[in-house]
């Protein structure tokens, strides 16, 4: 899919589509060719829907350490990380990669990924903010009350982050979460 403006969310959707396309090609066509070969049926090799190019796009997006998503994660943990710095790193790391380009002379802040369906231009603005999108406190409060212990445990404060606060007016002790825990749930 592509729209006039494509953001990180669209990149993730298209990445999932690339992986689904790869799975489909593998499950349907490649396995059928293997079965024909095992049965002695002669079939000419066919490149199904640009499978090799799709593999290169998946590698561009997920390969560590320089794929688009690993570089995004790295830039998010840097104190002065920015969308523009991410775009500069991507351009440097993938210069000459046929699956990636940064258009010259066009609007800045854009990069293009060659997907199996078509080329998609992504606007880098907001990539870091979207990737850092924290969990809202209301969601965390609901999840910690889950009847499923595993789910509740995922959202419960850790021992070292919980401190006993003075008893509330009701005389029942309250648990206060540390500032570091609160920052993760904002």
NULO-920157 format. One record per residue: residue in one letter; x, y negated, z of N, C-alpha, C, O, CB in turn. Coordinates in steps of 0.1 Angstrom, whole numbers, plus 5000, padded with zeros to 4 digits. Each point is the difference from the previous one (the first is absolute). Glycine has a CB too. Example, Ala and Ser with C-alpha at 12.3 -4.5 7.8 and 13.67 -1.06 7.14 Angstrom:
A513250575078499149885000500949885000501050005007497150125005 S501549774981500949895000499249895008500549895001500750174977 
//
This chain:
X500850125000499249885000500949885000501150005006497050125006 X501449774982500749875001499049894999498950014993503250094997 X498249805017499149885000500849884997501250014997497450095020 X500849784982500749884997501149975011501149974996496849944992 X501850125024501049985011500050145007499050055005500649704998 X501650314998500250135006500949985012501149944999498650184979 X499949935034500749985012500550145005499950104993498749695013 X501950215006500550125006499050115001500350114997501349755016 X497250104990498950105001499850074986499950125000499049755018 X501250054971499850064987501250094997499950104993498849704999 X502550165012501250084998499950145007500350104994501149695004 X498050215014499850125007499050094993500250124999500449765023 X498350064973499050074993500650064987499850124997498449735012 X502650084984500650054988501150105003500250094992499349694997 X501250215022500950105004499350135003500550114995501049715015 X497450174997499250125002499550074987500050124999499349785024 X500350014968499650054987501150074992499850104994498549725005 X502950135002501250064994500250145006500250104993500949675003 X498850245017500250135007498950104996500350124998500949765021 X497650074980498950084996500150054986499750124997498849765019 X502050034975500250044986501150114999499850094993499549685000 X501750215015501150105000499550145005500250104994501549725011 X497550185006499450125005499150064990500050134998500149785025 X499050014970499150064990500850064989499750114996498649715010 X502750114988500850064989500750135005500050094992500449674999 X500150245021500750125005499050115001500350114996501449755016 X497250114994499150115003499350064988499750124999499949775023 X500150024969499250044988500950054988499950114996498249735012 X502750074988500750024987501350085002500250104993498849694999 X501850175017501350075002499850145004500750094995500449695011 X498050245004499750145004499450084989500350124999499449805024 X499550024968499450084989501150044990500050114995497949765008 X503150044995501150034991500850125006500550094993499649674999 X500150235021500850115007499250134998500750114997500349735020 X497750164985499250124999500150064986500150124998498449795020 X501450004972500150044986501450074997500050104994498449714999 X502650135013501450054998500150145006500550094994500449685006 X498550255012500050135007499350104992500350125001499849765021 X498850084971499250094993500550024985499450084993498749865021 X503050004983500650014987499349924989500250024988500450205019 X498549694997499449914990500949894996500549925009497250145000 X502649924979500949894995499249874999499149994993502450184995 X499049735020499449875000501149904999501050015007497050075006 X501949824978501049904999499949915013498949975005501050034969 X501349965031500049915011499449874997500249944989501950175019 X497149845001499349874999500349915012499950055011498350064975 X502149765011500249915011498649955004499449924992503050015001 X497050115018498649965003499949875007500449985011499250264991 X499949664990499749875005501249935006499949925010497950164995 X503449934989501249935005500450045013500449925009498949904978 X500750325016500350055013501449955005500249975012498350234983 X502549804996501349965003500149855005500649975009500350214975 X498449745008499949865004499349985013500449915008499650034968 X498950135026499349995013500950045012500049945010497950124978 X503050045010500950045010501049895003500349975012499550274981 X500649694997500949885002499349895007500749935008500650134971 X497549925019499249895007499850045014500249915009498650034970 X500950195024499950045014501349985007500049955012498250224982 X502949875000501349985006500349855002500549975011500350244978 X498949715002500249855001499249955013500649925007499750064968 X498650075027499149955011500450065014500049935010498250044973 X502250165017500250065013501450045004500250035012497550054985 X503249934993501450055003500749915011499949884999500250224977 X500549975033500849935010501550004995500450104994498049975025 X502349834983499749885009499449884992499749905005502050185010 X498349934971499849884992498750004993499849914991502650075006 X496650105006498750004994499349885004500349935010499650324988 X499049714995499249895003499550005015500149915007499350074968 X500050145028499450015014501150005011499849945010498350184980 X503049965009501049995010500649865001500349965011500250284985 X499749694993500649865001499049915007500349915007501050134972 X497449985018498949925007500150035015500049905008498550114971 X501650115025500150045014501249935007499949955011498950274984 X502349794998501249945005499949855001500449945011500950244979 X498149755001499949865000499049955011500249905006500350094969 X498650105028499049975011500749995014499549935009498750184977 X502849975016500650005013501149905002500549985011499050264990 X500949694988501049895001499349885006498949964996502450134984 X499549845028499449885007499649894990499049945001502550115018 X499449934971499749904990499550064986500249944990501549925021 X497750264990499550064988499049924993499249935006501350295004 X499549784977499049934992499650074987500750094996500249695014 X498050184985499650064987501049974989500350094992497349885015 X502949914993501049964990501350085001500650044990498449735009 X501450255013501250085002499850154996500950064994499749795025 X498250204983499650134996500150014985500650094994497949945026 X500949874973500050004985501549994995500350074990497449825010 X503150045006501449994996500750135002500850044991499349725015 X499650315005500650135002499550104990500850084994499449875030 X498550054973499550094990500649984986500450094993497549915020 X502249874984500649964987501450054999500550054989498049755009 X502350195012501450045000500150155000500850054992499849745021 X498650284995500150155001499550064987500550114997499249875027 X499449974969499350074989500349934986499350034991499050045025 X502749854984500449934987500450124991500850085003500049715009 X498650204976500350104990499150135001500050084991502349845009 X496850095010499150115002498849984990499449895001501350155024 X499150054966498949984990498649995007499049964993502450154990 X498549945029498750005007499749875007498949995006501350264996 X500849664999499949885008500649884993501050014993499150135027 X499249754981500649874995499449885007498950015005501450104972 X500549795023499649875005499949914988501049974994500050065029 X497849934973499949914988500749875001499949945010497950174986 X502949854994500749884999499149894994499350034990503050095009 X497849765005499349894994498550005004499349904996502350114986 X497950095025498650005004500049955015500949955005498550244979 X499449825021499849965014501050085009500250124999497449834997 X503049985014500950075009499250085010498849985002502949834995 X499050285009499350085011499250114994499150055006500849755007 X500550254975499350114993501050114996501149964996497149884996 X501450285010500850114994499050104993498950005003503049975015 X498750114973499150094992500550145002501250034999498449794984 X499550275019500350145001499350074988498849984998501450015028 X500550104968499450074989499450135005500750095004501049824980 X497050095017499350125005499650094988500149964989499049905031 X500450264983499650094990498949944991500050034988500750175026 X498449734991498949944993500449884992499749984988498750115029 X502349824990500449874993501049925010500150045011497749954975 X502849915009500849915008499149915009499049954995502850054987 X498649995030499249915009501049905007501050035005497450164999 X501149684995500849895006499549985014498849995002501649904975 X500550115033499649995014500549865005501249964997498950295007 X499149685003500349885006500650035014499450065009498849814979 X503150095014500750035012499549935013500150055011501949994975 X497449855012499549925011499050085009499050054995501349744991 X500050225026499250065010500450155002499450075009498849784985 X502850204999500450145002500450035015499550095006501249924970 X500149905029500550035014498949985010499950085009502449844984 X496949985005498949975010499050125000499650045010500749714987 X499450304991499150114999500650135006499350075007499749834972 X502350125019500650125005500150005015500050105007501349924971 X498849865028500249985014498650005007499949995012502249894984 X496850124996498749995006499850095012500050124999499149834978 X500849985035499950085012498650055003499049964994502949915015 X498050235000498850065004499349905009500649945009500350294989 X497849755000499349905008499750065014499950125001499049784978 X501150015031499850055014498650075001499950095008501649735000 X497550134985498750065002500050154995499450085006499549694991 X501850254992500250144995500750095010499650115003500449814973 X501150025029500850085010499150035013500150115005502149784986 X497050015013499250025012499050114998499750085009500649684997 X499150254982499150104997500650144999499550105005499149734982 X502650175007500750134998500550065013500050125002500749804975 X499749995032500550055013498950075008500350085009501549744991 X497050154997498850065006499550124993498950055004500549725005 X501350284981499550114993499950125009500750025009500549894970 X497850185017499750125008501150114996500150105007497449844994 X503250034988501050104996501349965007500649894996498350154981 X501750045031501249965008501249964991500749915003498550255014 X500949914971501149974992499949854995501049935000499250314993 X498649725002499849874995500249905011500749904998497750194985 X501049935028500149915012501549985004500449895003497350185005 X503050044991501550005004500849924990501049945005498750285005 X499949774978500749924990500049855004500949934997498650244985 X499449795024499749865002500249965015499949885004498650124977 X501850105028500249975014501349935002501050034993497550175013 X501649725004501349935003501050115005499650095007499349694998 X502350214991501150095005500349965014499849895005501250154972 X499550065031500349985014500849885003499849925008500150324995 X501249744989500949895002499449874996500649895004501350264992 X497049854997499449874996498849975009499549884999501350164978 X498850055031498849975008500549975014500950065006497750094981 X500949745019500349965014498749995007499049964995503149924998 X498050155020498849985008499849865003500949935005499450305005 X498549724988499649865004499350005013499550115004500449834971 X500049955031499250005013498650044997499549994989501949825020 X498050255001498650054999499149894995500149895004500350295014 X498749864974498949914995499149975012500150065010500150024965 X498949835022499049975011499250125005499650015011500249764979 X500150335001499350125004500850095009499550105005499249894973 X502649985023500950095008500650114992500850075006497849885014 X501150064967500650104992501349944993499949894995497850225001 X503449965004501249954994499849994985499450094994502050025025 X499249794975500049984986501350044994501049985007497349844995 X501750224986501350034993500249884990499149974992500750295010 X501449684999500349894991501150054990501050065004498449765014 X500450154970501050044990501049894999499749885001498650254986 X503049915010501049914999499949914987499250034991502350135022 X499249734987500049914988500450074988499549984989500949835026 X500650284986500550074988498950094994499850024988502549985021 X496950075000498950084995498949924994499550034990501150145028 X499149724988499049914995500349954987499149984991500349965032 X501950034974500449954987499850104989499649974989502149895022 X498450274993499850104990498550034997499750064989502450045018 X497049855001498650024998499349874996498850004999501350195017 X500649714981499349874996499650014985499449914995501949965021 
//
